[in-house]
Amino acid sequence: MKVAFLGTGLMGLPMAQRLLAANIDLIAYNRTPEKLEPLKAAGAEIAAHPYQAIRAADCVILMLTNAVAVYSVLLSDGASSNLAGTTVIQMGTITPTESKEIRDSVVAAGAEYIEAPVLGSVPEAKSGKLTVMVGAYQDQYQRYLDLLKNFGPEPILVGPVGTAAALKLALNQLIASLTTAFALSLGFAQRQGIEVDLFMQILRESVLYAPTFDKKLQRMLEGNYANPNFPTKHLMKDTDLFITEAKSVGLNVSSIKGVRQILEAAIKMSFANEDYSSLFSAIHSEQ
Ligand SMILES: NC(=O)c1ccc[n+]([C@@H]2O[C@H](COP(=O)([O-])OP(=O)(O)OC[C@H]3O[C@@H](n4cnc5c(N)ncnc54)[C@H](OP(=O)(O)O)[C@@H]3O)[C@@H](O)[C@H]2O)c1
């Protein structure tokens, strides 16, 4: 089986590298060609246009920013006419509604569509430890299970297309809300003269603790948001996707809208491309 990998950004590059390391025949495309150099050096075939990669492959993996990027790379005129007979595996974070719309276009072009968004970040992408959530028919899941195992040990079939995308957004809502809640309590403890070590000691022993707190603590204390695995702008994107989708199913989204304002403030402070724990600075700078 030949795989086309479209989108070799922060996540896509290490994922494509894992396929190459597993001796999978790979052709890769990225809008910014410089990012393909490590793959080229490792022996991957490089496509100058998405349609070249799509035409050459049995299966097309997408790891792109958003639905706009998917439409541009996969469903522009030149690309979609080459889709017939392939299977598209969409792994970026998009809404269930967008995923189903893309599925419909892909199926209309004579191809199959699977969604497989992931939880975990660059370290997990490098080590093949991502949590892969699959939205597909059972037989599609079985056919692509071995391929998906290159990214995570136990890809999980969630249900039909849309369900895995929804689950991913539910989890990312937690990333945004938990991190914001922690940053506010940390900032509050500091302003009230409470030792951070004592605050953390009591928190760690309580049922309120989440491991992500310790993961982000040092960055927040140092104001060091450099070399992000997941930049603030992506968490903002996912928060917007969640709000749109949650509203459409009649949920009260007031709490996550507050979180969104904090993310917006962090982005205004020029942290868009920094680690999302930069939202601590947006909270801490308020006087
Ligand atoms: N980073 C994480 O920790 C993480 C974890 C789980 C899921 N995700 C999700 O995975 C997806 C990719 O994330 P990432 O961190 O790898 O992002 P990234 O580093 O920003 O890479 C995004 C990729 O999409 C391409 N792209 C964006 N807009 C495009 C357009 N209009 N036309 C063509 N190509 C376009 C980029 O091409 P260029 O190189 O030319 O810009 C790049 O290849 C996102 O949906 C993200 O939410 C990320």
The ligand as a Gaussian input file, in Angstrom:
#p B3LYP/6-31G(d) Opt

LIG

0 1
 N        0.193000      20.275000      17.958000
 C       -0.500000      19.460000      18.726000
 O       -0.133000      19.193000      19.871000
 C       -1.750000      18.792000      18.201000
 C       -2.248000      17.705000      18.910000
 C       -3.397000      17.051000      18.436000
 C       -4.041000      17.529000      17.301000
 N       -3.547000      18.626000      16.655000
 C       -4.272000      19.067000      15.451000
 O       -3.592000      18.541000      14.327000
 C       -3.667000      19.458000      13.228000
 C       -2.258000      19.856000      12.804000
 O       -1.623000      20.459000      13.916000
 P       -0.076000      20.878000      13.911000
 O        0.250000      21.184000      15.327000
 O        0.750000      19.919000      13.140000
 O       -0.179000      22.262000      13.099000
 P        0.920000      23.024000      12.242000
 O        2.293000      22.752000      12.706000
 O        0.462000      24.458000      12.202000
 O        0.736000      22.368000      10.786000
 C       -0.403000      22.622000      10.035000
 C       -0.264000      22.023000       8.658000
 O       -1.373000      22.441000       7.847000
 C       -0.881000      23.087000       6.667000
 N       -1.831000      24.113000       6.241000
 C       -2.451000      25.029000       6.992000
 N       -3.271000      25.800000       6.256000
 C       -3.162000      25.351000       4.982000
 C       -3.764000      25.728000       3.752000
 N       -4.671000      26.703000       3.706000
 N       -3.414000      25.052000       2.648000
 C       -2.512000      24.057000       2.702000
 N       -1.896000      23.634000       3.841000
 C       -2.228000      24.277000       4.960000
 C        0.446000      23.661000       7.081000
 O        1.226000      23.951000       5.956000
 P        2.457000      24.978000       6.079000
 O        3.599000      24.189000       6.640000
 O        2.677000      25.447000       4.682000
 O        2.007000      26.090000       6.989000
 C        0.994000      22.498000       7.911000
 O        1.433000      21.446000       7.107000
 C       -4.523000      20.630000      13.731000
 O       -5.858000      20.400000      13.394000
 C       -4.333000      20.574000      15.242000
 O       -5.411000      21.173000      15.934000
 C       -2.412000      19.254000      17.065000

